[in-house]
Amino acid sequence: MASTPQLTLIVPAYNASECIRTCLDDLLAQTFTDFNVLLMDDGSTDTTAAIGDEYACRDARIQVVRLPHRGVSAARNKGLELADSRFVAFMDSDDRVAPDYLATFFRTPLPDDDMLVCQGVAIDYIGQYRAEYCDYPDTDSTDLAGTIVRHRLLRAGWTYCKLFSLRMIRRHSLRFDTELSICEDLVFVLDYLSHVRRLILRSGTHYRYQVCSDGKSLLQRRQPSAETRRAGVLILARQQALAARFGITDREFLSEIYCEHGFMNLARSASTGNAADSRAVRRELARHRELFNNYYNERLMCHPIVGKKTLRMYLALPEALHLRPHLLIRLRHFIRRVNGRRIRY
């Protein structure tokens, strides 16, 4: 193996002692071997780092980096600083990968720069004994608009299942937003896509994303209102810029991408915020009034608390009356709690 590997795999981990062995075992079982692993321990208080050290002693490709607890974005950014390879990829410490996962990226020779390689994912719903699959046909294309729309790539914002050019990341100073703990991966991918000139898709679903049914998923956790609002605003801005750059005019696709993460995060901000947050959401909706009127589709954005009528109230009422939709949202939360229904934020 060359001294400088083809690939650096960045694995952020925080209190992951229950799953990190399985993660590292999966990586050491890869049929593609020209890679190293940066296990970014994000200030864990359990034995995550010690387990990583154990594996590092067994295989020189594994390096444990101990960091103060600053969140997944800071951990990934430090990994990007330390990486020394042609390409980088990311893995969550609680996910699984099949032996051919990394080899799939390198199924054919890859260009050095200005490209993104994507493969599919299997989403395992732990405890529900079911899975969903997102797969792509093998594709190598410079028709960015057609490929993005055909395969809904601006919706697939996760960083796993993607291979990035480290040279391109450094040339454009791309980093994860450390003020976000939700959708930070999508913002990064959208930033990266703004510089891509070639899209390569690989068939196969060798990455298994684990979704727990214990209330720990992001949709079931209450995120700070200011953070979800910031995520929505950043995503809408980047999606509009990419649509303009690639000349994407497909109305259904644009409705999908704007609703699923942009308007959804504004709705989540309204759902979890106080009166001041509600006022801020109203201002953002007013700023995106034309986009909302042209592309909002309630079928594509099913929030159980904040629906189309509530969001339209923010736009229709004068700012002095912004508390009306806010109080309506609080009433709906109260009713769900009284009825014993789970709150989905």
Secondary structure, DSSP 8 states (H G I E B T S, - for coil): --SS-SEEEEEEESS-TTTHHHHHHHHHT-S---EEEEEEEES-SSSHHHHHHHHHHH-TTEEEEEE-S--HHHHHHHHHHH--SSEEEE--TT-EE-TTHHHHHTSS---SSSEEEEEEEEEEETTTTEEEEE----EEES-HHHHHHHTTTTT---STTEEEEHHHHHHTT----TT-SSSHHHHHHHHHHTT--EEEEEEEEEEEEEE-SSS-SGGGS---HHHHHHHHHHHHHHHHHHHHHHT---HHHHHHHIIIIIIHHHHHHHHH--HHHHHHHHHHHHHTHHHHHHH--GGG---SSS-HHHHHHHHHS-GGGTHHHHHHHHHHHHHHHHTT-----
